[in-house]
């Protein structure tokens, strides 16, 4: 396991630091240009707030393999009079996820008809901000601003923007020779985000949501990445300096990806969705707060990794793994949570999967752990080392 982590999973801090710095400079240039070109008179225009928020494993010290993919939240500035309306209890939106609508107040759409017609859809007789329309505007706006950024950065790198319908646009950065020491091309997913205050954001739901109505487009998902980073920072302060909790998460993600190479569809896709990185990270958070953090010293790596595997297995058998931040009253007081999260209804992350699927994933998970040395040897050959698709 140590050799597997060192050779295939561990990302060089030096290379990751260079990549993050380069991504930060390029994204800052693009956001600055997009904000400047998006300014319009009056309070009823959609525009960028002017900052960006770094999220994801690359900024949480548990990224695996290569530092070539990054996630960035780009906060937007909206007109007033749009109220967040949690909708997790009325059957709208995907199962196993917290969803929220941004509903216009009574009479607002008549006074602000141009904005309502350009960015809102009807849901149950009320006007709601459309995530699909906002995403399309965001993609087009960034594409129009790319020329100025490309000109300013032409000595450092080549940049381009690609967009897939229903997904956030991806900024591709290809460094010029000798600018980044490792010459790694980077893909940066730029995610438009609606600020709720207290470092909490709403982002567009993935397009796999239910079809046949405008419900998915009128609803937004909750992003609590900043709260996850606060918790990880608190755990780093409280745990031993040689704590292995992040290494356990990296190894488990690595084993999940290796095992995926030998699975057939449709179970291969189900395996990846059930054991998503967010699910594994949530399980780690829950397990960490159940016992003394001193037990996560690096000397006990195998024991703690086995505990994590067994904990995930038990959650799969029970078909229950609650979102760590929604309605959780056992989070340490040192990790300040927004009131919106404290009062939110709890969400079971495994609710969308049926029992037989979860039982089969649990069986394969234990089998993967028992056969870990064999799986590492078998699927670590160059024939199988191909990048895992990013969801």
C-alpha positions as CSV (number, residue, x, y, z in Angstrom):
1,X,0.0,0.0,0.0
2,X,2.8,2.4,0.8
3,X,4.6,1.7,-2.5
4,X,1.3,2.0,-4.4
5,X,0.7,5.4,-2.8
6,X,4.2,6.7,-3.4
7,X,4.5,5.5,-7.0
8,X,1.0,6.0,-8.4
9,X,-1.1,8.2,-6.2
10,X,1.0,10.8,-4.4
11,X,1.2,14.1,-6.2
12,X,4.5,16.0,-5.9
13,X,3.9,19.1,-3.7
14,X,6.4,21.0,-5.9
15,X,4.5,20.2,-9.1
16,X,1.1,20.8,-7.5
17,X,2.2,24.1,-6.1
18,X,3.4,25.3,-9.6
19,X,0.2,24.1,-11.2
20,X,-2.1,25.8,-8.6
21,X,-0.2,29.0,-8.9
22,X,-0.4,29.0,-12.7
23,X,-4.1,28.1,-12.7
24,X,-4.7,30.9,-10.2
25,X,-3.0,33.5,-12.4
26,X,-4.8,32.5,-15.6
27,X,-8.3,32.3,-13.9
28,X,-7.8,35.6,-12.2
29,X,-7.1,37.2,-15.6
30,X,-10.2,35.6,-17.2
31,X,-12.5,36.6,-14.3
32,X,-11.2,40.1,-14.3
33,X,-11.8,40.5,-18.0
34,X,-15.3,38.9,-17.7
35,X,-16.2,41.2,-14.9
36,X,-15.0,44.3,-16.7
37,X,-16.9,43.4,-20.0
38,X,-20.0,42.3,-18.1
39,X,-20.7,45.6,-16.3
40,X,-24.0,47.1,-17.3
41,X,-25.9,50.0,-15.9
42,X,-28.7,49.3,-13.4
43,X,-29.2,46.5,-10.8
44,X,-31.0,44.1,-13.1
45,X,-28.0,42.7,-15.0
46,X,-26.3,39.3,-14.5
47,X,-22.6,39.8,-13.9
48,X,-19.5,38.2,-12.2
49,X,-18.7,39.2,-8.6
50,X,-15.0,39.5,-9.5
51,X,-13.5,36.8,-7.4
52,X,-13.2,33.0,-7.5
53,X,-13.1,30.1,-5.0
54,X,-10.7,27.2,-5.2
55,X,-12.4,23.9,-4.3
56,X,-11.8,20.2,-4.8
57,X,-9.2,17.6,-3.9
58,X,-6.3,19.6,-5.5
59,X,-6.8,22.3,-2.8
60,X,-7.6,19.8,0.1
61,X,-4.3,17.7,-0.1
62,X,-6.0,14.5,-1.2
63,X,-5.7,14.6,-5.0
64,X,-4.3,11.5,-6.6
65,X,-2.1,10.9,-9.7
66,X,-1.5,14.0,-11.8
67,X,-2.2,17.7,-10.9
68,X,-4.0,18.3,-14.2
69,X,-7.6,18.9,-13.2
70,X,-8.9,21.7,-11.0
71,X,-12.3,23.0,-9.9
72,X,-13.0,26.7,-9.5
73,X,-16.3,28.3,-8.3
74,X,-17.0,31.7,-10.0
75,X,-19.5,33.6,-7.9
76,X,-22.1,35.6,-9.8
77,X,-23.9,38.8,-8.9
78,X,-27.7,38.6,-9.2
79,X,-30.5,41.1,-8.9
80,X,-32.2,41.2,-5.5
81,X,-35.6,39.7,-4.7
82,X,-34.6,36.1,-5.4
83,X,-35.3,33.9,-2.4
84,X,-33.7,30.5,-1.8
85,X,-36.4,27.8,-1.3
86,X,-35.2,24.4,-0.2
87,X,-37.1,21.7,-2.1
88,X,-35.7,18.5,-0.8
89,X,-39.1,17.3,0.6
90,X,-41.4,17.8,-2.3
91,X,-40.1,15.1,-4.7
92,X,-38.5,17.5,-7.1
93,X,-34.9,17.1,-8.2
94,X,-32.6,14.0,-8.0
95,X,-32.8,11.6,-5.1
96,X,-30.0,11.6,-2.5
97,X,-29.2,15.3,-3.0
98,X,-30.2,18.6,-1.4
99,X,-31.9,20.9,-4.0
100,X,-32.9,24.5,-3.7
101,X,-34.9,26.9,-5.9
102,X,-34.3,30.6,-6.3
103,X,-37.9,31.9,-6.4
104,X,-38.8,35.4,-7.4
105,X,-40.9,37.4,-5.0
106,X,-44.5,38.3,-5.8
107,X,-44.7,41.1,-8.5
108,X,-40.9,41.1,-9.1
109,X,-41.1,39.5,-12.5
110,X,-43.5,42.2,-13.8
111,X,-41.1,45.0,-12.7
112,X,-38.0,43.2,-14.0
113,X,-39.4,41.6,-17.1
114,X,-36.2,41.6,-19.2
115,X,-34.2,39.7,-16.6
116,X,-37.1,37.3,-15.9
117,X,-37.6,36.5,-19.6
118,X,-33.9,35.9,-20.1
119,X,-33.0,33.9,-17.0
120,X,-36.2,32.5,-15.3
121,X,-38.5,29.5,-15.9
122,X,-41.9,28.7,-14.4
123,X,-42.1,26.0,-11.7
124,X,-45.5,25.3,-10.0
125,X,-46.8,28.6,-11.1
126,X,-43.9,30.7,-9.8
127,X,-40.9,32.2,-11.6
128,X,-37.5,30.6,-10.6
129,X,-34.0,31.4,-11.7
130,X,-33.0,28.8,-14.3
131,X,-29.6,27.1,-13.8
132,X,-29.6,26.0,-17.5
133,X,-30.1,29.6,-18.8
134,X,-27.5,31.0,-16.4
135,X,-25.0,28.3,-17.4
136,X,-25.5,29.1,-21.1
137,X,-25.0,32.8,-20.4
138,X,-21.9,32.1,-18.4
139,X,-20.4,30.0,-21.1
140,X,-21.0,32.6,-23.8
141,X,-19.8,35.4,-21.7
142,X,-16.5,33.7,-20.9
143,X,-16.0,32.7,-24.6
144,X,-16.4,36.4,-25.6
145,X,-13.8,37.5,-23.0
146,X,-11.3,34.8,-23.9
147,X,-9.7,36.9,-26.6
148,X,-8.3,39.5,-24.2
149,X,-7.0,36.8,-21.9
150,X,-5.4,34.9,-24.7
151,X,-3.6,38.0,-25.9
152,X,-2.2,38.9,-22.4
153,X,-1.1,35.4,-21.7
154,X,0.4,34.4,-25.0
155,X,3.9,34.4,-23.7
156,X,3.0,32.2,-20.7
157,X,0.6,29.7,-22.2
158,X,-2.1,28.9,-24.7
159,X,-5.7,28.9,-23.4
160,X,-8.9,27.7,-24.9
161,X,-12.5,27.1,-23.6
162,X,-14.6,24.0,-24.3
163,X,-18.3,23.6,-23.3
164,X,-20.6,20.6,-23.2
165,X,-24.3,21.3,-22.9
166,X,-25.5,21.0,-19.4
167,X,-22.0,21.1,-17.9
168,X,-19.8,23.9,-16.7
169,X,-17.2,25.1,-19.2
170,X,-13.6,23.9,-19.0
171,X,-10.6,26.1,-19.4
172,X,-7.7,24.3,-21.0
173,X,-4.2,25.7,-20.2
174,X,-1.2,24.5,-22.1
175,X,2.0,26.2,-20.6
176,X,4.7,27.4,-23.0
177,X,8.1,25.9,-22.8
178,X,10.1,26.4,-19.6
179,X,7.3,28.3,-17.9
180,X,5.9,25.5,-15.7
181,X,8.7,23.1,-14.7
182,X,6.7,20.0,-15.6
183,X,4.9,21.2,-18.8
184,X,1.6,19.7,-17.6
185,X,-1.5,20.8,-19.6
186,X,-4.3,21.6,-17.2
187,X,-8.1,21.5,-17.4
188,X,-9.9,23.9,-15.1
189,X,-13.7,23.4,-14.6
190,X,-15.2,26.9,-14.1
191,X,-18.5,26.5,-12.2
192,X,-20.9,29.5,-12.0
193,X,-22.1,29.8,-8.4
194,X,-24.8,31.7,-6.6
195,X,-23.6,33.1,-3.2
196,X,-25.9,32.4,-0.3
197,X,-23.6,34.1,2.2
198,X,-21.3,32.5,4.8
199,X,-19.2,31.0,2.1
200,X,-22.1,28.8,0.9
201,X,-23.0,28.5,-2.8
202,X,-25.6,27.1,-5.1
203,X,-24.4,25.4,-8.3
204,X,-26.3,23.8,-11.3
205,X,-27.4,20.2,-10.9
206,X,-25.8,17.6,-13.1
207,X,-27.8,16.9,-16.3
208,X,-28.6,13.3,-15.1
209,X,-31.5,14.6,-13.2
210,X,-35.1,13.6,-13.9
211,X,-36.5,14.6,-17.3
212,X,-39.9,15.4,-18.6
213,X,-40.3,18.7,-16.7
214,X,-38.5,22.0,-16.0
215,X,-37.9,21.0,-12.4
216,X,-34.2,20.1,-12.8
217,X,-33.5,23.4,-14.6
218,X,-35.3,25.4,-12.0
219,X,-33.4,23.8,-9.1
220,X,-29.9,24.2,-7.9
221,X,-27.5,22.0,-5.8
222,X,-25.8,23.1,-2.6
223,X,-22.0,23.4,-2.5
224,X,-20.4,23.4,0.9
225,X,-16.8,23.1,-0.2
226,X,-15.6,26.0,2.0
227,X,-17.1,24.2,5.0
228,X,-15.3,21.0,4.1
229,X,-12.0,22.9,3.8
230,X,-12.6,24.4,7.3
231,X,-13.2,21.0,8.7
232,X,-10.1,19.6,7.1
233,X,-8.1,22.5,8.5
234,X,-9.4,21.9,12.0
235,X,-8.7,18.1,11.7
236,X,-5.1,19.0,10.6
237,X,-4.7,21.1,13.7
238,X,-6.1,18.5,16.1
239,X,-4.7,15.3,14.6
240,X,-1.1,14.2,15.0
241,X,1.5,15.8,12.7
242,X,1.9,12.4,11.1
243,X,-1.8,11.7,10.7
244,X,-2.7,9.3,7.8
245,X,-6.3,10.2,7.3
246,X,-5.8,11.9,4.0
247,X,-3.5,9.1,2.8
248,X,-6.2,6.6,3.7
249,X,-8.6,8.5,1.5
250,X,-6.1,8.7,-1.4
251,X,-5.4,4.9,-1.2
252,X,-9.1,4.0,-1.1
253,X,-9.8,6.2,-4.1
254,X,-6.9,4.6,-5.9
255,X,-8.1,1.1,-5.2
256,X,-11.6,2.1,-6.3
257,X,-10.2,3.3,-9.6
258,X,-8.0,0.2,-10.2
259,X,-10.9,-2.1,-9.4
260,X,-13.0,-0.2,-12.0
261,X,-10.7,-1.4,-14.7
262,X,-11.9,-5.0,-14.3
263,X,-15.6,-4.3,-14.1
264,X,-18.2,-4.6,-16.9
265,X,-21.0,-2.2,-17.6
266,X,-23.5,-1.3,-16.2
267,X,-22.0,-2.2,-12.8
268,X,-18.7,-0.3,-13.6
269,X,-20.7,3.0,-13.7
270,X,-22.7,2.1,-10.7
271,X,-19.5,1.3,-8.8
272,X,-18.1,4.7,-9.6
273,X,-21.3,6.6,-8.7
274,X,-21.9,4.8,-5.4
275,X,-18.2,5.1,-4.3
276,X,-17.8,8.7,-5.5
277,X,-15.1,10.8,-4.0
278,X,-17.7,12.8,-2.1
279,X,-19.2,9.7,-0.6
280,X,-15.8,8.4,0.5
281,X,-14.8,11.8,1.9
282,X,-18.1,12.0,3.8
283,X,-17.5,8.5,5.3
284,X,-14.0,9.6,6.3
285,X,-15.4,12.7,8.1
286,X,-17.9,10.6,10.0
287,X,-15.3,8.0,11.0
288,X,-12.7,10.6,12.1
289,X,-15.1,12.1,14.7
290,X,-16.1,8.8,16.2
291,X,-12.7,8.1,18.0
292,X,-9.5,9.7,19.2
293,X,-7.6,11.4,16.4
294,X,-4.3,10.1,17.9
295,X,-5.3,6.7,16.6
296,X,-4.8,8.0,13.0
297,X,-1.0,8.2,13.4
298,X,0.8,6.9,10.3
299,X,2.0,3.8,12.3
300,X,-1.6,2.6,12.1
301,X,-2.2,3.2,8.4
302,X,-3.4,-0.3,7.5
303,X,-5.7,-0.6,10.6
304,X,-7.3,2.8,9.9
305,X,-7.7,2.1,6.2
306,X,-9.4,-1.2,7.1
307,X,-11.7,0.6,9.5
308,X,-12.6,3.0,6.7
309,X,-13.4,0.2,4.3
310,X,-15.5,-1.6,6.9
311,X,-17.3,1.6,7.7
312,X,-18.2,2.2,4.1
313,X,-19.3,-1.5,3.8
314,X,-21.6,-1.1,6.8
315,X,-23.2,2.1,5.4
316,X,-23.8,0.2,2.1
317,X,-25.5,-2.7,3.9
318,X,-27.6,-0.3,5.9
319,X,-28.3,1.8,2.7
320,X,-27.6,5.0,4.8
321,X,-24.8,7.5,4.6
322,X,-26.0,11.0,5.7
323,X,-24.5,14.1,4.2
324,X,-22.1,15.3,6.8
325,X,-23.1,19.0,6.9
326,X,-26.8,19.1,6.4
327,X,-28.6,19.1,9.7
328,X,-25.7,17.6,11.5
329,X,-25.6,18.7,15.2
330,X,-22.4,16.8,16.1
331,X,-20.0,18.9,14.1
332,X,-17.3,20.5,16.4
333,X,-18.1,24.1,17.5
334,X,-14.7,25.2,16.2
335,X,-16.0,24.6,12.6
336,X,-18.6,27.4,12.3
337,X,-21.5,26.4,10.1
338,X,-24.0,28.8,8.4
339,X,-27.5,28.7,9.8
340,X,-28.7,27.6,6.4
341,X,-26.8,24.3,6.8
342,X,-27.8,23.8,10.4
343,X,-31.5,24.1,9.7
344,X,-31.4,22.1,6.4
345,X,-33.2,18.7,6.2
346,X,-30.7,15.7,6.4
347,X,-30.0,14.0,3.1
348,X,-29.1,10.3,2.7
349,X,-26.4,10.2,-0.1
350,X,-27.3,6.5,-0.9
351,X,-31.0,7.1,-1.2
352,X,-30.9,7.0,-5.0
353,X,-29.5,3.4,-5.2
354,X,-31.4,0.2,-4.7
355,X,-30.5,-2.4,-2.2
356,X,-29.1,-5.1,-4.5
357,X,-26.8,-2.6,-6.1
358,X,-25.5,-1.4,-2.8
359,X,-25.0,-5.0,-1.6
360,X,-23.1,-5.9,-4.7
361,X,-20.9,-2.8,-4.3
362,X,-20.3,-3.7,-0.6
363,X,-19.3,-7.2,-1.7
364,X,-16.9,-6.0,-4.3
365,X,-15.4,-3.4,-1.9
366,X,-14.5,-6.1,0.6
367,X,-13.2,-8.3,-2.1
368,X,-11.1,-5.4,-3.4
369,X,-9.6,-4.8,0.1
370,X,-8.8,-8.5,0.6
371,X,-7.2,-8.8,-2.8
372,X,-5.6,-5.3,-2.8
373,X,-2.0,-6.6,-3.4
374,X,-3.1,-8.7,-6.3
375,X,-5.3,-5.9,-7.8
376,X,-2.4,-3.4,-7.5
377,X,0.0,-5.7,-9.3
378,X,-2.5,-6.7,-12.0
379,X,-3.9,-3.3,-12.9
380,X,-0.8,-1.2,-12.4
381,X,0.8,-2.3,-15.6
382,X,1.1,0.3,-18.4
383,X,-1.7,-1.6,-20.2
384,X,-4.3,-0.6,-17.6
385,X,-2.9,2.8,-16.4
386,X,-5.3,5.1,-18.3
387,X,-6.9,8.2,-16.9
388,X,-10.2,7.6,-15.1
389,X,-13.0,9.8,-16.6
390,X,-13.9,12.8,-14.5
391,X,-17.6,13.0,-13.6
